[in-house]
Amino acid sequence: MPDMNTVWILGDQLSSQHAALAQTNPRASRVLMVESKARGSRLRYHKLKLVLVYSAMRHFARDLRQQGWEVDYHLINDNATFEDGL
């Protein structure tokens, strides 16, 4: 399999109209999404807002998979830090 491009999508970039997705072929790229306790703490989000953001990220990842994208999704339990997910 040839090298794939990676499109990194953050929790505040959940749009199928995102420029990086629109300019990329789903067959030649994958999407990287990372949940992170450390990042959520640093941004000082309310706990309920974090639940909403992570839920939206998971739903968006599911939608991308249904559209044919390969999604590399790292759950919050998998990562001590944001960098660990990368």
C-alpha positions in Angstrom: 0.0 0.0 0.0 1.4 3.4 -0.9 2.1 6.0 1.7 -1.1 7.8 2.8 -1.6 11.5 3.7 -2.9 12.2 7.1 -5.6 14.8 7.7 -5.7 15.9 11.3 -9.1 17.0 12.5 -9.6 18.7 15.9 -12.8 18.7 18.0 -13.7 22.2 16.8 -13.2 21.3 13.1 -16.0 18.8 12.6 -17.3 19.7 9.2 -17.4 17.7 6.0 -16.7 21.0 4.3 -13.3 21.3 6.1 -10.7 22.4 3.5 -8.3 19.6 4.3 -11.0 17.0 3.6 -12.4 18.8 0.5 -8.9 18.9 -1.1 -8.0 15.2 -0.3 -9.0 11.9 -1.8 -10.4 9.5 0.8 -8.7 6.6 -0.9 -5.3 8.2 -0.6 -5.6 9.7 2.9 -6.7 8.9 6.4 -8.1 11.1 9.1 -6.5 11.4 12.5 -8.6 12.4 15.5 -7.4 12.4 19.1 -9.3 12.8 22.4 -7.1 14.0 25.2 -7.6 14.7 28.9 -4.6 17.0 29.1 -5.9 19.2 26.2 -9.4 19.3 27.7 -8.0 20.4 31.0 -5.7 23.0 29.4 -8.7 24.6 27.5 -10.6 24.7 30.8 -13.8 23.3 29.3 -16.7 22.4 31.6 -17.0 18.7 32.0 -20.3 18.6 30.1 -18.9 20.6 27.2 -16.1 18.0 27.0 -18.7 15.2 26.9 -20.4 17.1 24.0 -17.2 17.6 22.1 -16.0 14.0 22.4 -19.5 12.7 21.4 -19.5 15.0 18.4 -16.0 13.8 17.4 -17.1 10.2 17.7 -20.2 10.8 15.6 -18.2 12.7 13.0 -15.6 9.9 12.8 -18.4 7.4 12.2 -19.9 9.6 9.5 -16.5 9.8 7.8 -16.1 6.1 7.9 -19.5 5.7 6.2 -18.3 8.1 3.5 -15.3 5.8 2.8 -12.6 7.6 4.9 -10.1 5.6 6.9 -10.2 7.1 10.4 -7.5 6.7 13.0 -9.4 7.6 16.2 -7.7 7.7 19.6 -10.1 7.5 22.6 -9.5 9.6 25.7 -8.7 6.4 27.7 -5.9 5.5 25.2 -4.0 8.7 25.8 -2.4 10.3 28.8 -1.5 13.4 26.6 -2.5 14.7 23.2 1.0 14.0 22.0 0.6 10.3 22.9 -2.3 10.1 20.4 -0.1 11.5 17.7 
